[in-house]
Amino acid sequence: MKTASEILDLLEENMRAQAVPIAQGVLGILFRDPHDGALIVNYVWAEREGAGDVGRWLDALPAELTVRVIAVTSDRLAGMLARRGYKHCHVLTPSGDRWCPAYVRRGRR
């Protein structure tokens, strides 16, 4: 039987395998919410941790776009999001069948 740490490692490995380049030095899994058009960030990963690439990508997202970063497990990413005004809350999954923790930045109109 696998330990919790081993299971988390397998999950992370699987997410990285599905991720695609979304910016210089940044991989991610993104999609649009079919109900309101918000950008859902399901996974974001820096190719070189500490290089600032994820922060630059976050800063470059259009201000009018609502962004939901779900399932944040990294304290470093949580801090980056909080410093940029993202609010920690719970949101419905796009399928509408459950709530999940997220960091949300509402788009400005």
C-alpha positions as CSV (number, residue, x, y, z in Angstrom):
1,M,0.0,0.0,0.0
2,K,1.3,3.4,-0.9
3,T,1.9,6.2,1.6
4,A,0.0,9.5,1.4
5,S,3.3,11.1,0.2
6,E,3.7,8.5,-2.5
7,I,0.2,9.1,-3.7
8,L,0.7,12.9,-3.8
9,D,3.9,12.4,-5.8
10,L,2.1,10.2,-8.3
11,L,-0.7,12.8,-8.6
12,E,1.9,15.6,-9.2
13,E,3.7,13.5,-11.8
14,N,0.4,12.9,-13.6
15,M,-0.5,16.6,-13.6
16,R,2.9,17.5,-15.0
17,A,2.5,15.0,-17.8
18,Q,-0.8,16.7,-18.8
19,A,0.5,20.3,-18.5
20,V,1.4,22.3,-21.6
21,P,3.6,25.4,-21.9
22,I,1.5,28.5,-21.1
23,A,4.3,31.1,-20.9
24,Q,8.1,31.3,-20.9
25,G,9.1,28.9,-18.1
26,V,5.6,28.0,-17.0
27,L,3.5,24.9,-17.6
28,G,-0.1,24.6,-16.8
29,I,-3.5,23.1,-17.3
30,L,-6.1,25.8,-18.1
31,F,-9.6,25.9,-19.3
32,R,-12.5,28.4,-19.5
33,D,-15.6,28.0,-17.3
34,P,-18.4,27.3,-19.7
35,H,-20.9,29.3,-17.6
36,D,-19.2,32.6,-17.1
37,G,-16.0,32.5,-19.2
38,A,-13.6,32.7,-16.2
39,L,-10.1,31.3,-16.7
40,I,-9.7,28.2,-14.5
41,V,-6.2,27.4,-13.6
42,N,-6.2,23.7,-12.7
43,Y,-2.4,23.4,-12.4
44,V,0.5,25.8,-12.7
45,W,4.2,24.8,-12.5
46,A,7.5,26.7,-12.9
47,E,10.2,25.0,-14.9
48,R,12.7,26.9,-12.8
49,E,11.5,27.5,-9.3
50,G,12.2,30.9,-8.0
51,A,12.9,32.5,-11.4
52,G,9.8,34.7,-11.3
53,D,8.2,33.2,-14.4
54,V,4.9,32.2,-12.7
55,G,4.6,35.7,-11.1
56,R,5.2,37.4,-14.5
57,W,2.6,35.2,-16.1
58,L,0.1,36.1,-13.3
59,D,0.9,39.8,-13.8
60,A,0.3,39.5,-17.6
61,L,-3.2,38.1,-17.3
62,P,-5.8,40.6,-18.6
63,A,-7.3,42.6,-15.7
64,E,-10.8,42.2,-17.1
65,L,-10.6,38.4,-16.9
66,T,-11.9,36.6,-13.8
67,V,-9.3,34.0,-12.8
68,R,-9.8,31.0,-10.5
69,V,-6.8,29.0,-9.4
70,I,-8.1,25.8,-7.9
71,A,-6.4,23.2,-5.6
72,V,-3.5,25.4,-4.5
73,T,-1.2,23.1,-2.5
74,S,2.0,25.3,-2.6
75,D,2.5,27.9,0.1
76,R,4.7,29.8,-2.4
77,L,1.9,30.0,-5.0
78,A,-0.7,30.9,-2.3
79,G,1.5,33.8,-1.2
80,M,2.0,35.0,-4.8
81,L,-1.7,34.9,-5.4
82,A,-2.6,36.7,-2.1
83,R,0.0,39.4,-2.8
84,R,-1.7,40.0,-6.2
85,G,-5.1,40.4,-4.6
86,Y,-6.6,37.0,-5.2
87,K,-9.1,36.0,-2.5
88,H,-9.1,32.6,-0.9
89,C,-12.6,31.1,-1.1
90,H,-14.5,28.0,-2.2
91,V,-16.0,27.7,-5.7
92,L,-18.2,25.2,-7.5
93,T,-16.3,23.0,-9.9
94,P,-17.3,23.6,-13.6
95,S,-19.4,20.5,-13.5
96,G,-21.3,22.0,-10.6
97,D,-21.2,18.9,-8.5
98,R,-18.9,20.0,-5.6
99,W,-17.1,22.8,-4.0
100,C,-13.4,23.2,-4.0
101,P,-10.9,25.6,-2.4
102,A,-9.6,28.3,-4.8
103,Y,-7.9,31.7,-5.1
104,V,-10.1,34.0,-7.1
105,R,-9.4,37.4,-8.8
106,R,-12.6,39.0,-10.1
107,G,-12.2,40.6,-13.5
108,R,-12.5,44.4,-13.7
109,R,-15.0,45.8,-16.2
